[in-house]
Amino acid sequence: MNRTDRLYAIVEDLRAISPRCRSARDLARRFEVSSRTIERDIAALQQAGVPVYAEVGRKGGYVLEKSMSLPPLNFTPAEAVAVAIALNGADGQPFADDARSALRKLVAAMPGHEGDRARQLATRVQVMSSQRADVPQQAGAVARVIEEAVLKGVVVRIRYGDATGSVTVREVEPGMFVGGGTGSWYLVGWCRLREAVRVFRLDRIEDAVLTEQRAPLRPLSEFDTDMSGAIARHPVLD
């Protein structure tokens, strides 16, 4: 994890547990750095105007201003573990980092004893997967760029290797993500090289860079595509 990602993660961690605090030692253990590094990170956040304060005392530590915190959540331990199971294998999928952040917030905002029960229950569940347990760092970086392109509606420049191994550079107007039944994820967008809608498998995108060009607003119907084994439904949020 680079420093920028760590600074963001520290704020999200403190937001989730506020008004409780987290010691420098605990943060150092969570992010696998030294306590001194955490202290420098906190100083940098404070200089940037993030309302992080130090509470002194035996149980003291760093705390985020209450107005930026989550209220206690009435999730049961079973519900929390069910969400964790649903998010298992999110690496390599769109918004994987956000999924992990959301789960950390959920568990941290549960009343202390319920969060502990959820963690204990999670030790009694194992999810078998034929996929690799690790995802290359570059793949995660590419996925974050593609996510940002979709969120901001800007053209993304990608280096793409197709099934034959041929590599081309494309400028793509992002349309939507499509999840395949085999676990692969795809970006559907308007390819300016081919002047047509094309489907790009995320794990075949070798590099991705945001441009400053706004993508024309196209109706989502233009990005409908017939993909064998694809998941033809939108996520449900309510």
Backbone bond lengths (Angstrom), bond angles and torsions (degrees), N, CA, C in turn:
res aa  C-N    CA-C-N  psi(-1)  N-CA   C-N-CA  omega(-1)  CA-C   N-CA-C  phi
1 M - - - 1.458 - - 1.528 108.87 -
2 N 1.339 117.12 125.74 1.457 118.56 178.70 1.532 109.98 -79.04
3 R 1.337 116.48 173.60 1.463 119.57 -171.71 1.523 111.75 -65.38
4 T 1.324 117.07 -40.51 1.466 119.50 -179.35 1.523 110.99 -59.59
5 D 1.334 116.15 -45.97 1.467 119.89 178.53 1.527 110.93 -63.87
6 R 1.338 116.15 -37.80 1.467 119.22 -179.44 1.532 111.15 -66.86
7 L 1.334 117.34 -41.73 1.464 120.01 178.57 1.528 110.58 -59.34
8 Y 1.331 115.54 -43.99 1.466 119.44 178.54 1.524 110.25 -63.40
9 A 1.327 116.80 -43.02 1.468 120.89 -177.85 1.530 111.03 -65.66
10 I 1.332 117.44 -36.54 1.467 120.32 178.12 1.518 110.20 -62.13
11 V 1.336 116.73 -45.69 1.469 120.26 179.33 1.523 110.60 -60.93
12 E 1.344 116.84 -43.39 1.464 119.97 -179.24 1.521 111.28 -65.66
13 D 1.330 116.86 -37.30 1.462 120.77 178.56 1.526 110.34 -65.53
14 L 1.338 117.09 -45.45 1.463 120.26 179.95 1.526 111.15 -68.58
15 R 1.333 116.28 -33.90 1.468 119.51 177.58 1.519 110.96 -63.07
16 A 1.328 114.94 -40.82 1.461 119.65 -175.87 1.523 112.44 -67.05
17 I 1.342 117.99 -34.72 1.464 119.28 -175.15 1.524 113.24 -98.98
18 S 1.335 117.81 -8.03 1.472 120.04 179.92 1.528 110.03 -57.56
19 P 1.342 119.04 141.15 1.466 128.69 11.94 1.533 114.80 -86.40
20 R 1.326 117.69 7.55 1.459 118.65 174.12 1.519 109.39 -72.30
21 C 1.315 116.80 162.99 1.464 119.79 -177.59 1.524 110.28 -116.23
22 R 1.327 114.83 167.11 1.451 121.40 179.73 1.531 107.52 -130.04
23 S 1.316 117.75 128.83 1.457 120.74 -178.67 1.524 110.44 -74.34
24 A 1.353 114.89 159.22 1.463 120.12 177.33 1.521 110.37 -59.76
25 R 1.335 116.77 -35.83 1.468 120.77 -179.93 1.526 110.65 -65.07
26 D 1.342 116.28 -43.08 1.467 119.46 179.24 1.524 110.96 -64.58
27 L 1.330 116.09 -43.42 1.462 119.78 179.15 1.525 110.96 -63.78
28 A 1.328 115.53 -40.15 1.468 119.44 179.08 1.524 110.72 -61.62
29 R 1.322 116.52 -41.41 1.464 120.62 179.39 1.532 110.75 -66.48
30 R 1.340 116.84 -39.94 1.461 121.07 -178.89 1.525 111.51 -64.43
31 F 1.331 116.13 -40.44 1.463 119.93 -173.62 1.533 112.87 -104.04
32 E 1.337 115.92 7.25 1.456 122.27 173.32 1.525 112.48 56.09
33 V 1.325 115.35 46.93 1.465 122.59 174.30 1.523 107.53 -133.78
34 S 1.322 117.24 179.11 1.457 120.82 179.28 1.530 110.80 -82.09
35 S 1.330 116.01 159.17 1.462 120.53 176.43 1.522 110.62 -61.10
36 R 1.330 116.30 -35.17 1.463 120.07 178.40 1.524 111.21 -63.24
37 T 1.326 116.74 -38.25 1.464 120.47 177.10 1.523 110.36 -63.72
38 I 1.335 116.94 -41.84 1.462 120.72 177.83 1.524 110.54 -61.54
39 E 1.323 117.18 -41.58 1.467 120.52 179.65 1.531 110.51 -62.15
40 R 1.333 116.78 -39.76 1.468 119.62 177.16 1.522 110.72 -66.95
41 D 1.338 116.32 -38.13 1.463 119.83 178.45 1.530 110.99 -63.83
42 I 1.318 116.55 -43.74 1.467 120.41 179.47 1.527 109.76 -62.26
43 A 1.328 116.60 -42.23 1.472 119.86 178.41 1.524 110.92 -60.81
44 A 1.324 116.78 -40.06 1.461 120.73 178.75 1.526 111.32 -65.26
45 L 1.336 116.78 -40.53 1.464 120.67 177.64 1.530 110.80 -64.06
46 Q 1.314 116.38 -42.27 1.461 119.79 179.24 1.522 111.12 -63.78
47 Q 1.321 117.38 -41.36 1.458 120.88 178.15 1.526 111.56 -64.28
48 A 1.340 116.20 -28.30 1.465 120.70 178.73 1.526 111.99 -82.93
49 G 1.342 116.98 -0.66 1.460 120.71 177.35 1.508 115.75 93.31
50 V 1.333 118.00 6.15 1.464 120.54 177.57 1.538 107.95 -74.10
51 P 1.344 118.12 127.20 1.473 120.95 -175.57 1.522 113.74 -75.71
52 V 1.323 116.15 70.23 1.463 122.74 176.59 1.514 108.17 -104.70
53 Y 1.332 116.74 130.00 1.455 121.09 -177.18 1.528 110.06 -127.01
54 A 1.332 114.76 155.28 1.461 120.60 177.49 1.515 109.10 -99.36
55 E 1.337 116.41 131.37 1.457 121.84 174.47 1.523 107.88 -107.37
56 V 1.307 116.56 127.45 1.460 121.35 -176.30 1.531 109.91 -86.31
57 G 1.313 115.37 166.34 1.463 120.28 178.33 1.512 111.46 115.62
58 R 1.324 115.12 171.83 1.469 121.25 -176.56 1.513 112.00 -60.38
59 K 1.340 117.09 -34.55 1.464 120.99 179.92 1.526 110.99 -106.51
60 G 1.321 115.56 22.17 1.456 119.96 -177.70 1.519 112.72 -77.76
61 G 1.313 114.50 -178.81 1.459 121.29 -179.05 1.506 109.41 162.84
62 Y 1.300 116.10 -155.26 1.459 121.04 179.67 1.522 110.05 -100.15
63 V 1.327 115.38 141.59 1.465 120.58 -177.11 1.522 109.05 -139.08
64 L 1.312 115.48 146.68 1.461 121.67 177.35 1.520 109.04 -97.01
65 E 1.316 116.60 145.16 1.466 121.83 -178.97 1.531 110.49 -51.36
66 K 1.333 116.90 138.76 1.464 122.37 -172.32 1.524 112.72 -58.44
67 S 1.342 117.17 -32.60 1.463 119.37 -177.21 1.523 112.33 -64.62
68 M 1.337 117.18 -17.23 1.461 120.77 -179.47 1.520 112.09 -101.43
69 S 1.334 117.84 10.55 1.464 120.59 -175.02 1.517 111.99 -99.37
70 L 1.323 115.30 169.33 1.456 122.54 175.04 1.527 109.94 -95.51
71 P 1.345 117.87 141.44 1.461 118.59 173.61 1.518 109.45 -70.86
72 P 1.340 117.93 162.76 1.471 119.63 176.92 1.528 110.93 -56.35
73 L 1.307 117.27 140.03 1.461 121.94 -178.69 1.518 109.64 -107.33
74 N 1.332 115.24 136.41 1.457 119.95 -176.82 1.521 111.98 -92.16
75 F 1.319 116.75 45.28 1.456 121.14 172.91 1.526 108.37 -78.38
76 T 1.325 115.51 140.80 1.460 119.05 172.66 1.525 108.45 -81.80
77 P 1.334 118.31 159.08 1.471 119.89 175.76 1.526 111.96 -54.49
78 A 1.333 117.20 -40.25 1.466 120.04 -179.60 1.524 111.11 -64.41
79 E 1.345 117.44 -39.06 1.462 120.13 178.57 1.515 111.02 -65.26
80 A 1.318 116.70 -40.84 1.463 120.34 179.40 1.524 110.69 -63.59
81 V 1.322 117.65 -43.56 1.459 120.67 179.29 1.526 110.45 -67.21
82 A 1.335 117.40 -35.92 1.469 120.45 177.39 1.525 110.74 -61.26
83 V 1.327 116.83 -40.35 1.464 120.54 177.21 1.530 109.83 -64.70
84 A 1.343 116.62 -41.95 1.465 120.52 179.11 1.525 110.89 -61.17
85 I 1.333 116.72 -40.45 1.466 120.67 178.59 1.526 110.00 -64.09
86 A 1.339 116.12 -42.58 1.463 120.43 -179.40 1.529 111.32 -63.01
87 L 1.333 115.83 -32.32 1.461 120.28 -178.95 1.517 112.67 -87.75
88 N 1.325 117.43 -4.61 1.460 119.70 179.78 1.525 110.15 -60.15
89 G 1.312 115.40 133.90 1.462 119.13 -179.76 1.506 113.43 80.04
90 A 1.343 118.15 16.71 1.461 120.47 -178.80 1.523 112.60 -69.54
91 D 1.339 117.50 -18.66 1.459 119.82 179.16 1.524 109.83 -56.72
92 G 1.324 114.99 133.30 1.452 119.91 -178.89 1.508 113.35 89.68
93 Q 1.335 117.47 -7.68 1.454 121.97 177.18 1.530 109.74 -98.57
94 P 1.324 117.65 161.66 1.465 119.39 176.16 1.522 111.32 -59.41
95 F 1.323 115.90 139.98 1.459 123.84 175.37 1.530 113.10 61.87
96 A 1.340 116.43 32.39 1.464 120.31 -179.84 1.525 110.82 -63.59
97 D 1.333 117.80 -43.37 1.466 120.32 179.45 1.522 110.60 -62.40
98 D 1.353 116.03 -39.53 1.462 119.89 179.43 1.522 110.97 -66.50
99 A 1.329 116.21 -34.23 1.470 120.16 177.94 1.516 110.65 -62.82
100 R 1.355 116.28 -45.50 1.466 119.54 179.08 1.525 111.15 -65.27
101 S 1.335 115.94 -39.19 1.462 120.13 178.96 1.530 110.41 -63.20
102 A 1.332 116.40 -42.96 1.465 120.54 -179.88 1.523 111.03 -62.65
103 L 1.341 116.79 -40.76 1.461 119.87 -179.51 1.526 110.83 -66.41
104 R 1.351 116.76 -41.50 1.462 119.22 177.54 1.524 111.16 -60.89
105 K 1.343 116.38 -41.32 1.466 120.32 179.14 1.526 110.73 -63.11
106 L 1.324 115.19 -43.24 1.467 120.32 -177.93 1.519 110.94 -59.27
107 V 1.340 116.08 -51.00 1.459 119.73 -176.29 1.524 110.98 -69.12
108 A 1.343 117.03 -40.85 1.468 120.00 -178.22 1.524 112.00 -66.99
109 A 1.348 117.16 -29.17 1.458 120.27 -178.33 1.524 112.74 -86.58
110 M 1.335 117.74 -5.60 1.459 120.38 174.86 1.525 108.93 -73.19
111 P 1.320 118.02 149.62 1.472 118.69 173.46 1.518 110.32 -52.08
112 G 1.334 116.46 142.35 1.459 121.86 -171.57 1.502 115.81 -45.62
113 H 1.337 117.94 -48.96 1.462 119.80 -176.51 1.524 111.49 -68.80
114 E 1.342 117.51 -32.78 1.457 120.21 179.00 1.522 110.89 -70.96
115 G 1.347 116.09 -38.33 1.457 119.29 175.82 1.514 111.62 -62.49
116 D 1.331 116.13 -40.07 1.466 120.34 178.12 1.523 110.80 -64.52
117 R 1.330 116.48 -40.24 1.465 120.17 178.47 1.524 111.00 -65.04
118 A 1.341 116.24 -37.43 1.466 119.88 178.94 1.527 110.34 -64.52
119 R 1.331 116.64 -44.13 1.464 119.81 179.00 1.530 110.84 -62.90
120 Q 1.332 116.43 -38.28 1.459 120.50 179.40 1.521 110.81 -67.06
121 L 1.332 116.03 -42.32 1.462 120.18 178.96 1.527 110.64 -63.58
122 A 1.335 116.66 -36.39 1.468 120.32 -178.38 1.522 111.95 -62.28
123 T 1.340 117.33 -27.16 1.464 120.04 179.67 1.524 111.47 -70.91
124 R 1.337 116.88 -13.24 1.463 121.02 -179.52 1.528 112.19 -98.63
125 V 1.332 115.75 10.07 1.465 120.41 179.99 1.520 108.72 -124.88
126 Q 1.325 117.05 130.71 1.456 122.09 174.16 1.519 108.52 -125.61
127 V 1.320 116.10 136.66 1.459 121.74 179.34 1.517 108.11 -114.44
128 M 1.335 116.14 118.03 1.455 120.79 179.90 1.518 109.00 -84.89
129 S 1.312 115.86 141.59 1.456 120.22 -179.37 1.515 108.95 -145.09
130 S 1.325 115.11 140.77 1.465 119.93 176.38 1.510 111.20 -87.71
131 Q 1.339 116.75 -7.61 1.453 120.14 -179.95 1.517 109.70 -80.01
132 R 1.340 115.61 160.69 1.451 120.09 176.88 1.518 110.17 -63.16
133 A 1.315 116.00 142.67 1.462 119.83 -178.97 1.513 111.51 -74.84
134 D 1.344 117.27 -21.18 1.451 119.69 -178.46 1.521 110.06 -116.62
135 V 1.320 115.51 149.98 1.455 122.10 177.83 1.518 107.15 -119.60
136 P 1.336 118.98 129.50 1.453 120.26 -178.39 1.523 111.82 -53.76
137 Q 1.335 116.22 143.27 1.458 120.71 -178.52 1.515 111.43 -57.37
138 Q 1.352 116.44 -38.65 1.453 119.76 -178.89 1.519 111.27 -62.42
139 A 1.349 116.34 -37.41 1.463 119.76 179.67 1.525 110.48 -62.29
140 G 1.338 116.49 -40.97 1.461 119.87 178.11 1.515 111.74 -64.89
141 A 1.339 117.20 -39.29 1.459 121.04 179.39 1.519 110.82 -65.05
142 V 1.328 116.71 -41.95 1.466 120.79 178.00 1.523 110.56 -62.67
143 A 1.341 116.14 -44.66 1.467 119.97 -179.34 1.523 111.24 -59.46
144 R 1.337 116.95 -39.27 1.472 119.44 -179.66 1.529 111.56 -66.22
145 V 1.341 116.75 -36.46 1.465 119.59 177.43 1.523 110.57 -65.71
146 I 1.325 116.94 -42.85 1.468 120.79 179.65 1.533 110.10 -63.73
147 E 1.334 116.35 -42.89 1.468 119.83 177.34 1.527 110.37 -56.73
148 E 1.338 116.01 -46.12 1.464 120.26 -177.62 1.525 111.02 -64.00
149 A 1.322 116.61 -37.12 1.460 120.19 178.14 1.524 111.10 -62.64
150 V 1.340 115.99 -42.35 1.468 120.14 178.82 1.527 110.39 -66.06
151 L 1.346 116.28 -44.55 1.462 120.30 -177.80 1.526 112.27 -65.25
152 K 1.332 116.75 -40.40 1.466 120.81 -176.49 1.526 113.11 -88.76
153 G 1.330 116.97 -15.96 1.451 119.99 -178.79 1.512 112.58 69.64
154 V 1.342 116.76 42.17 1.461 120.39 179.16 1.525 109.79 -117.92
155 V 1.331 115.00 157.78 1.458 121.12 179.67 1.531 108.91 -70.20
156 V 1.332 115.77 139.84 1.464 121.18 178.27 1.524 108.71 -117.96
157 R 1.324 116.13 137.97 1.463 121.27 178.02 1.524 107.58 -100.56
158 I 1.316 116.99 122.34 1.462 120.92 -175.89 1.529 111.08 -123.24
159 R 1.322 114.58 153.42 1.465 121.55 168.46 1.517 105.60 -108.03
160 Y 1.327 116.23 117.10 1.462 120.74 -168.44 1.521 110.97 -122.38
161 G 1.338 115.05 131.22 1.457 121.16 175.07 1.521 110.12 -104.72
162 D 1.329 117.52 119.20 1.462 119.44 -177.47 1.523 110.72 -82.68
163 A 1.330 116.40 -175.00 1.469 121.49 -174.97 1.524 112.56 -63.21
164 T 1.334 117.94 -22.74 1.465 121.34 -179.24 1.526 112.15 -88.80
165 G 1.356 117.04 -7.03 1.450 120.38 -178.34 1.516 113.56 95.30
166 S 1.321 117.10 -3.51 1.456 120.96 178.21 1.528 109.98 -72.84
167 V 1.338 117.06 133.01 1.465 121.66 -177.35 1.520 109.77 -111.29
168 T 1.317 116.47 130.85 1.463 121.97 177.02 1.520 109.29 -132.71
169 V 1.323 115.29 157.13 1.466 121.61 175.28 1.521 107.42 -103.27
170 R 1.298 116.61 127.78 1.469 121.67 -176.57 1.524 110.57 -127.94
171 E 1.316 116.39 149.42 1.458 121.62 165.06 1.515 106.48 -105.32
172 V 1.331 115.27 125.16 1.467 120.68 -171.70 1.519 110.28 -124.27
173 E 1.335 115.50 132.41 1.459 121.48 171.06 1.523 106.82 -89.14
174 P 1.345 118.55 109.69 1.471 120.20 -172.24 1.522 112.22 -67.46
175 G 1.321 115.25 138.36 1.458 120.17 178.61 1.513 112.30 -111.98
176 M 1.332 116.91 -64.80 1.460 120.44 -178.33 1.520 110.19 -156.72
177 F 1.337 115.25 163.21 1.454 122.40 170.75 1.525 108.47 -93.85
178 V 1.319 116.05 143.74 1.463 121.38 174.91 1.522 107.81 -129.88
179 G 1.326 116.19 130.12 1.454 121.22 178.51 1.507 110.72 -98.90
180 G 1.323 116.89 127.92 1.453 120.88 179.94 1.514 112.24 -89.17
181 G 1.314 116.38 155.76 1.461 121.33 -179.37 1.516 113.13 -64.28
182 T 1.337 117.89 -20.34 1.470 121.29 -179.65 1.518 112.10 -85.59
183 G 1.341 117.69 -3.03 1.452 120.65 -179.44 1.517 113.46 103.03
184 S 1.338 117.52 -11.13 1.461 120.36 178.15 1.525 110.29 -78.92
185 W 1.336 114.97 150.75 1.458 120.95 177.19 1.520 109.75 -119.64
186 Y 1.335 115.03 150.42 1.456 121.20 -173.54 1.528 110.72 -132.56
187 L 1.327 115.03 148.56 1.453 121.46 168.98 1.516 107.30 -102.04
188 V 1.317 116.64 125.09 1.460 121.84 174.47 1.519 107.15 -103.34
189 G 1.310 117.53 124.61 1.454 120.03 -178.14 1.511 111.89 -156.32
190 W 1.334 114.56 172.64 1.464 120.98 177.63 1.518 107.60 -86.98
191 C 1.330 116.18 114.72 1.454 121.86 -179.36 1.525 108.81 -87.02
192 R 1.311 116.26 118.56 1.464 120.15 -178.70 1.521 111.65 -72.95
193 L 1.329 117.74 -23.53 1.457 120.32 176.77 1.524 110.76 -69.36
194 R 1.331 116.39 -44.87 1.468 121.17 -178.55 1.533 112.92 -91.81
195 E 1.325 115.76 -10.81 1.475 121.53 -177.90 1.527 110.76 54.43
196 A 1.324 114.57 48.13 1.465 120.58 -179.95 1.523 108.40 -165.28
197 V 1.329 116.25 165.58 1.455 121.20 175.18 1.524 108.76 -70.19
198 R 1.323 115.71 133.04 1.453 120.98 178.07 1.527 109.41 -134.28
199 V 1.335 115.77 157.99 1.455 122.72 -179.35 1.527 108.28 -113.38
200 F 1.343 117.12 126.99 1.458 122.12 -177.26 1.525 109.63 -119.76
201 R 1.317 116.50 121.27 1.458 119.40 177.58 1.525 108.92 -73.36
202 L 1.336 116.38 129.28 1.460 119.94 -171.96 1.520 112.81 -58.70
203 D 1.339 117.72 -39.10 1.459 118.58 -176.56 1.528 112.66 -76.60
204 R 1.329 118.06 0.03 1.461 121.31 174.47 1.531 111.75 -103.74
205 I 1.322 116.49 -1.60 1.461 120.01 175.47 1.526 107.64 -83.27
206 E 1.330 116.58 111.39 1.456 121.09 -174.05 1.524 112.08 -81.16
207 D 1.325 117.12 -27.62 1.455 120.80 -179.51 1.518 108.10 -157.79
208 A 1.325 117.04 149.71 1.462 121.45 -179.58 1.522 109.14 -146.54
209 V 1.333 115.70 135.25 1.460 121.78 -179.64 1.523 108.69 -135.61
210 L 1.335 116.53 131.86 1.455 119.83 175.71 1.521 109.93 -71.58
211 T 1.320 116.37 142.69 1.457 120.90 171.32 1.530 107.80 -103.58
212 E 1.308 116.55 176.44 1.465 120.61 177.48 1.524 111.67 -96.46
213 Q 1.324 116.30 10.06 1.463 120.69 -177.66 1.526 110.82 -89.27
214 R 1.319 115.83 127.22 1.462 119.45 174.65 1.523 109.19 -72.35
215 A 1.314 116.81 134.99 1.459 120.67 177.01 1.524 109.43 -78.54
216 P 1.330 117.81 134.45 1.473 119.55 176.47 1.527 110.60 -56.26
217 L 1.311 116.28 143.79 1.457 120.34 -179.19 1.525 108.97 -79.38
218 R 1.308 115.76 108.64 1.466 121.70 -179.70 1.524 109.35 -109.07
219 P 1.322 118.19 144.10 1.473 119.34 176.44 1.519 110.17 -63.02
220 L 1.339 116.14 143.44 1.466 120.39 -177.93 1.524 112.36 -59.41
221 S 1.339 116.41 -25.26 1.466 119.24 -179.67 1.528 111.65 -61.34
222 E 1.347 117.20 -24.83 1.464 120.15 179.23 1.519 111.80 -68.64
223 F 1.335 115.71 -21.65 1.453 119.66 -176.79 1.523 112.81 -98.42
224 D 1.339 117.31 2.52 1.456 119.19 176.01 1.523 108.88 -61.52
225 T 1.317 115.58 135.59 1.456 119.19 -178.21 1.519 109.99 -142.38
226 D 1.322 115.99 148.00 1.466 121.53 179.81 1.525 108.42 -94.42
227 M 1.327 115.84 103.48 1.463 120.87 -178.98 1.521 108.94 -119.78
228 S 1.291 116.75 122.53 1.459 121.17 -179.95 1.519 110.39 -61.79
229 G 1.322 116.84 126.71 1.458 121.81 177.42 1.510 113.93 80.54
230 A 1.343 118.05 9.44 1.463 119.91 -177.79 1.516 110.81 -79.24
231 I 1.330 115.26 156.26 1.458 121.72 176.13 1.521 107.47 -85.00
232 A 1.317 117.82 109.56 1.457 121.11 -174.64 1.525 111.45 -98.42
233 R 1.297 116.49 55.53 1.464 120.19 177.24 1.520 108.89 -152.94
234 H 1.343 115.14 155.95 1.446 120.32 179.75 1.532 108.84 -93.59
235 P 1.339 117.12 153.14 1.475 118.50 174.72 1.516 110.83 -63.74
236 V 1.314 116.11 143.52 1.458 121.82 -179.16 1.526 109.29 -98.02
237 L 1.323 117.62 126.54 1.443 121.92 -177.01 1.532 113.62 -107.73
238 D 1.316 117.46 1.19 1.472 118.55 178.19 1.514 109.92 -146.64
